[in-house]
């Protein structure tokens, strides 16, 4: 399930933004600390790291966001355990 979710995130980011900014890139990997398995069964925790990159000095990324419904089989939804973080240099 995690592999499908990761693939969907990459597709969402890349297909929406590449036409407007060819220097935009998104990567989705397992998180840097455990639990960080890329194979996740129902009820098991994992972590993901979504990285947005913009190598353009001319076209800024603005109003970046993402939404995507979980697959129909995810009956209990997605639980966030712990803090989320946004890191980087915005300018």
C-alpha positions, 0 to 999 in steps of 0.5 A: 500500500505504501508503494502505491501511495508513494507512486500516487504522490509523485504522479500528483506533484510531477504531472501538475507542475512540470508543464509550468516549471520544468525545474520543479522536482518531487521525490518521495522516500521512506522517512529518515528514522524508523519506522520507515518501511516501504511495505506497510500492512494495515495498522503498521506505522511508517514514515514518508519524506516528501521533498519538493525542489525548484532549481529555477531562479526565474520561476518561483513555486507558490501556493504549493499544496497537495490533497489526495483521497486514500484508496478505498481499502484504507477504511481507518484513514491515515493517522499522523503520529508525532510532529510534521515538519517543513524544512528548507530555505524559501528564498 
